Amino acid sequence: MKNNKFLILLLLLTQSCYSQLSFGFKKKFTKADSLRGTLSPLRSCYDVLMYDLDIKVDIENKFISGTNTIKFVATTDFQKLQIDLFENMKIEKIEFNDKILKYSRLFNAVFVEFADTVRKENVLSLKIFYSGNPQSAKRPPWDGGFSWEKEKNGDPWVGVSCQGTGASLWWPCKDHQSDEPNEMLIRITVPPGLMDVSNGRLKRKTLLPDGWTKFEWYVSYPINNYDVTMNIAKYSHFSDFYFNPAYNDTLSLDYFVLQQNYEVAQKQFKQVKPMLDCYYKLFGEYPFVHDGYKLVETSYLGMEHQSCVAYGNKFRDGYLGYDMSGTGYKFDYIIIHESAHEWWGNSITTNDIADMWIHEGFGTYSEALYIECLYGHTAYLEYVNATKKGVENEEPIIGKYGVNKEGSNDMYPKGALLLHTIRSIIDDDKKIFDIIKGIQDTFQYQTINSRDIENYIIKKSGIDLTDVFELYLHSSAIPKLSLKISEDPWDIKVMYRYTLGGKSAFNEEEYIENQPAFSMPVKVTLKKNVFEFIYPTTEWQTFKIRDMRAADFKVATDLFYIDEESILVNGNE
């Protein structure tokens, strides 16, 4: 019974880990969803150049107030634009050229009206004054909001996580992933004795006459809105440096933890440098080297806040101390996974959260690559195949576009298994790792679509992977390799084909006559213990293998994420 309880706990943790920001495909979408998720003309008419966020955090009353100045360039002529701020937050006024602008609100959208037409290519600034009690997170980081927690000694410990829900729950912005500012100022004023840690570099710390302190942080790179963060506590700080000779650069490492965890953090965070060794080798230089790398202890599990990674794994290996993979390879899940997002999600960001598999699939695959860096290829295979138990295959991993709807939780493990399968299809590690690094080099600091990544991999590999991407990303199915094997004293005959949608090739009532075309190479034993490619489609094909028994015929299911179904047509199954 104890073992069963432990297994159930692990399954719940696995589901929890893979469930960030999932909403379910059966949701009926509303006008509010469209306003939040669509890049409408009222949003595409301008391009954000910079945000200057300046707020005061009243922890006792769970209240924030201040301004956000949006510097933008007009991409077309317009007289009205949309910004976003949750309707429970109050807009006090909106200033433009020292004049107050009219605005209207619908759900969480704010429509700002200019007195005169804004002309294309003009660079302007808009200042929004606002205040309110931002929503609290009920189960961070999986729902969006503020965490108003306290340390054991009663001191405040505040953080915010808003991926999926949106940064507009706490500050006014153009809350769409397609538009990132080129730079950002984050000014956070906190009560006496507390510290704020936000993204980028600390430029100024000012003690105000009332005893409060303003911390001013500068982000020198493009940043997606949900990455913008604050962390308020009585932090202890220690630092280090990472030097990579291949890039001849020195990266600052800064760690902010609660005072009681100072010593254990120094030990646990030693995993950062081996992680950087691996990721520099595979993905290239840390993309925010001028802003530095930070780990900041939070009351919630973690989040990939750019240059300011939220860490709440309680200084344990695994996932809060549990080895979800069951492989026994020790590493701190939050350090390794969330730091991978600095490349996959922060440097490269999807235009629409429907394509978030790029963030989470590559992030999960990075864990397996980290295992390979430390323990070798056999360990990599063991780890990446262990992720299969987290796949449900009930909904596609690409969501619905234009309504702020990501795909299923399978984007984590199934996204990683898709990349693993593509690596096996390409069958050339130099080429696949050139492609992975090439994605970073080509799309760095850009917002992209899934098709951009798909087309890049197809072009650089020279292999038409269209069927593979279409099935694994847009369908809940995976291919099933159906085999009919017959043998005589000297050889075996193998009939093979793919069936889709989980249907059996051997139950005529379930057999699908008109399946969509699909093809994907896979490796099998054409010689005993020697794996070679065959090229199945959804049509039956046949080959013979001499001097082999049916029991010796194997499919390389450790290299390809597929189902397998076989039957001996003239013997025992």
KARAFEN-V625624 format. One record per run of one state. SS is the DSSP state (h for helix, s for strand, l for the rest). FROM is the first residue (numbers start at 1). TO is the last residue. If there is no record, write none. Layout:
ss: (SS,SS)
from: (FROM,FROM)
to: (TO,TO)
This chain:
ss: (l,h,l,h,l,h,l,s,l,s,l,s,l,s,l,s,l,s,l,s,l,s,l,s,l,s,l,s,l,h,l,s,l,s,l,s,l,s,l,s,l,s,l,s,l,h,l,s,l,s,l,s,h,l,h,l,s,l,s,l,s,l,s,l,s,l,s,h,l,s,l,s,l,h,l,h,l,h,l,h,l,h,l,h,l,s,l,h,l,h,l,s,l,s,l,s,l,s,l,s,l,h,l,s,l,s,l)
from: (1,2,18,31,38,41,45,46,59,63,75,78,85,90,97,99,101,102,107,109,119,123,133,136,137,145,151,156,162,167,170,173,174,181,182,183,191,195,199,201,208,213,220,223,224,225,228,230,234,235,245,249,259,269,271,284,293,298,302,304,309,312,318,320,322,323,332,333,341,344,345,348,351,353,356,357,376,377,391,409,412,413,427,429,444,446,449,450,462,466,475,480,488,491,500,520,528,530,537,541,547,550,553,555,556,563,569)
to: (1,17,30,37,40,44,45,58,62,74,77,84,89,96,98,100,101,106,108,118,122,132,135,136,144,150,155,161,166,169,172,173,180,181,182,190,194,198,200,207,212,219,222,223,224,227,229,233,234,244,248,258,268,270,283,292,297,301,303,308,311,317,319,321,322,331,332,340,343,344,347,350,352,355,356,375,376,390,408,411,412,426,428,443,445,448,449,461,465,474,479,487,490,499,519,527,529,536,540,546,549,552,554,555,562,568,573)
